[in-house]
């Protein structure tokens, strides 16, 4: 009787393991969204000043590693849309990094508001048929507008008063 139970338990475990191993990664889940709306060179997360970043589930074996991300600010597209998953500002090679639980790619783009006040920033991925696959948003209160200062050939965005 014990051998039969053990055999059934092992069989069920093997069936679950095969099912999980054969299922593809979901490449549509945003895990985090950060908006760095300050003149500081890097936020605590290492983002560049005046930028938006999302961490999205990706598949390192797929091409593309995840669907592109479209960013909007108060309903208006941000420059450079769509942004390939795993790339951004500055341009990077598409990357998919294992964080111990899932593969994630940070996708980042510039955020250059032209008005003060609350901005509703949205990141969205779409299915091939045009319907929404995944979306995430964040409201940020912009209290200073970005300015660009040039030092040599490099340009740095900082807050203007």
C-alpha positions in Angstrom: 0.0 0.0 0.0 2.8 2.4 0.9 4.6 1.6 -2.4 1.5 2.4 -4.4 1.0 5.8 -2.6 4.7 6.7 -3.1 4.4 5.7 -6.8 1.3 7.8 -7.2 2.9 10.8 -5.5 6.1 10.5 -7.6 4.0 10.2 -10.8 2.0 13.3 -9.9 5.2 15.3 -9.0 6.8 14.2 -12.3 3.7 15.3 -14.3 3.8 18.7 -12.6 7.5 19.1 -13.1 7.2 18.3 -16.8 4.3 20.7 -17.2 6.2 23.6 -15.5 9.4 22.9 -17.4 7.5 23.0 -20.7 5.6 26.2 -20.1 6.9 29.4 -21.6 7.8 32.5 -19.6 5.1 35.1 -19.4 6.6 38.1 -21.2 4.0 40.6 -20.3 4.3 41.3 -16.6 5.6 44.7 -15.4 7.2 44.2 -12.0 8.2 47.7 -11.2 8.0 51.2 -12.6 10.1 54.2 -11.5 10.0 57.8 -12.7 13.0 59.9 -11.9 11.7 63.5 -12.3 14.6 65.3 -10.7 17.8 67.0 -11.7 19.9 64.5 -9.9 22.3 62.5 -12.1 21.1 59.2 -10.7 18.1 58.2 -8.5 18.5 55.7 -5.6 17.8 52.9 -8.1 20.6 54.1 -10.5 18.3 55.6 -13.1 19.4 58.6 -15.1 17.9 62.0 -14.3 14.5 62.7 -16.1 13.8 59.2 -17.1 11.1 56.4 -16.8 12.0 52.8 -16.3 10.0 49.6 -16.0 11.2 46.0 -15.1 9.4 43.6 -17.4 9.4 39.8 -17.5 11.5 38.6 -20.4 12.7 35.4 -22.1 16.4 35.5 -22.9 15.9 32.8 -25.6 13.3 34.7 -27.5 13.7 37.4 -30.1 12.6 40.0 -29.1 13.1 39.1 -25.4 9.7 40.8 -24.7 7.3 43.0 -26.6 8.3 46.6 -26.9 7.2 49.1 -24.3 5.2 52.3 -25.2 5.5 55.2 -22.7 3.0 58.1 -22.4 2.9 61.2 -20.2 -0.6 62.5 -19.6 -1.7 60.6 -22.7 1.0 61.9 -25.0 3.7 59.5 -26.3 7.2 60.1 -24.9 9.9 60.6 -27.6 11.5 57.4 -28.9 8.4 55.2 -28.7 8.3 52.3 -28.7 11.3 51.3 -26.6 12.7 47.7 -27.2 12.5 45.7 -24.0 15.8 45.7 -22.2 17.1 48.9 -23.8 16.8 52.5 -23.1 18.6 55.6 -22.1 21.5 55.3 -22.5 21.1 52.7 -25.4 22.0 49.3 -24.2 22.2 45.8 -25.7 18.9 44.1 -25.0 19.3 42.4 -21.7 17.4 39.8 -19.7 18.7 39.3 -16.1 17.8 36.5 -13.7 16.8 38.0 -10.3 16.4 34.7 -8.5 12.8 34.3 -9.3 12.2 35.4 -12.9 14.0 36.9 -15.8 13.6 40.7 -15.9 14.7 43.4 -18.3 14.9 47.1 -17.4 13.5 49.2 -20.1 14.2 52.9 -19.8 13.4 56.1 -21.8 13.9 59.9 -21.3 11.2 61.8 -19.5 11.2 65.5 -20.3 8.0 67.2 -19.0 7.2 70.7 -20.3 4.7 71.6 -17.6 4.7 71.6 -13.8 2.3 69.6 -11.7 1.1 66.1 -11.6 2.0 63.8 -14.6 0.4 60.5 -15.2 3.1 58.3 -16.8 2.0 55.0 -18.3 4.0 52.0 -19.7 2.1 49.6 -22.0 2.8 46.5 -24.0 0.5 45.4 -26.8 -0.5 42.0 -28.3 -0.1 41.6 -32.1 -3.9 42.2 -32.5 -3.4 45.7 -30.8 -5.1 44.8 -27.5 -3.3 45.6 -24.2 -1.0 42.8 -23.0 0.4 44.6 -19.9 0.3 48.1 -18.4 1.5 50.0 -15.4 1.3 53.6 -14.4 2.7 56.1 -11.9 1.8 59.6 -11.0 4.6 62.0 -10.3 4.5 65.7 -9.2 6.9 67.7 -11.3 8.1 70.7 -9.3 11.0 71.8 -11.7 11.4 71.4 -15.4 14.4 69.7 -17.0 17.2 71.9 -18.5 20.1 70.5 -20.5 23.6 71.7 -19.8 26.4 70.9 -22.1 29.9 70.1 -20.8 32.1 69.3 -23.8 30.3 66.9 -26.0 28.1 65.5 -23.2 24.7 66.9 -22.2 23.3 66.6 -18.7 19.6 67.2 -17.7 19.1 69.2 -14.5 16.1 70.9 -12.9 15.5 74.5 -13.8 13.8 76.9 -11.3 
